């Protein structure tokens, strides 16, 4: 579904954002895409959706070249950007006018998702708050049933109850022939719904593994005292430390994505 080789992109000669990036992804995953500010997450999504042209390398998405922006490609992809503009029409009109571009659009699903987000379809998009608009675009994205859905900071602007609803609808509205990628700094908003993790740093992919593999390799523990020889990474907390250690116990521990991300940025070579 996604095949990327030696991808390069820069906005200027002095600032390379994406450098020799390689990635292969198959459908059937909800992927978390993490990285520091400026690591290129939003740029990467723009490259995947064909909004910008790579400076080097090759990128194949859904068996097409994204920058050609063919209708056959656009009908199978939906990008939820962090910042966006919506027309001054009602939600119902927006759905009626935009859904025909997506052959797999599910009218029943959009009704259900809007209801879960407590949004009436007669509301005018222009009068909605940023958080409400974000709910509309998330609901619409999922209802397209596009084979590839890219979400850039989807939980920004959502209140705590809405974030809980977001996690529920993401888990319940996903099909095996789809690939959903979520880029975020709000790691705790997605840690229970993703099944694959990609981390970008220094222009490339420094980690690309399933969450299952992560649980089989490491224990995520809270301890009162550190045993340095058994600890790969640790952060102090009240009363002790949060740690990552090579797996010892047969029982899986709950992955702490925020802790693991910090560990990778500190020294990713310990984990490859």
Helices and strands as residue ranges (DSSP letters): E 2-12, E 15-25, E 29-35, H 41-49, E 56-61, G 66-68, H 71-74, E 77-80, H 91-98, G 99-101, H 107-116, G 125-127, H 130-144, E 148-152, H 160-172, E 179-183, G 187-189, E 196-201, E 204-210, H 211-217, E 218-223, G 228-230, E 233-237, E 240-246, H 257-267, G 268-271
